[in-house]
Amino acid sequence: MKKVTILMAAFALVFATSCKSDKKESTTTETPTEKTEQFVLKPAGTTVNWTAYKTTAKTPVSGVFTTLDFEPHTGDSAQEALNGVTFSIPVSSIFSKDSIRDGKLQKFFFNVMADTDLLKGTLKTTSATEAIATITMNGETNDLPLTYTVTEDRRVSLTGVMLLKDWNALDALATLHEACEVLHTGADGVSKTWDEVAINIDTYLRAN
């Protein structure tokens, strides 16, 4: 009898063991998603500087456009924040610290052109150091190649040289030269107004 009891107990133990679930509770650990820092470019932090040249010695004449319009633009990097910005600049906002010169630039240069109350364009970055500004002026749309640098504190500088012939603006330049012929005469007695304008755009990327 004792053997039978022990045998039944053994069967019961085997049965109980075989009925246990082999499933283990799975534990899932969620990996926190890292937030990508966003940068925003705003008109208020952007300055468009220009430098024209007179006399055969290539004497610089510099100024700025005090008004630049575009919607704030964001991106995960400086390249993305700059890419795709569509802008407009009223030519009436030209400022060279000389009101007489500013008046001549508007009257004898911009006003001679077709539909040039505004300079319009779109900025496209092609690499981490190069960009293209597609600008409409004098009824002509052309590309202005730019190079740009970004400092550790997110200051951005874009530079390029606008050749006025690419916008069919040499007639307007000739009108301006005639109005400024005496002032554009150098020590050699030659009056010259150069057909190129250096462009420098300074801006600052803010964390969004």
Helices and strands as residue ranges (DSSP letters): H 2-18, E 39-41, G 43-45, E 47-54, E 59-65, E 73-75, H 78-82, E 86-90, G 91-93, E 94-95, H 99-108, G 110-112, E 118-125, E 130-137, E 140-150, E 155-163, G 164-167, H 170-179, E 196-207
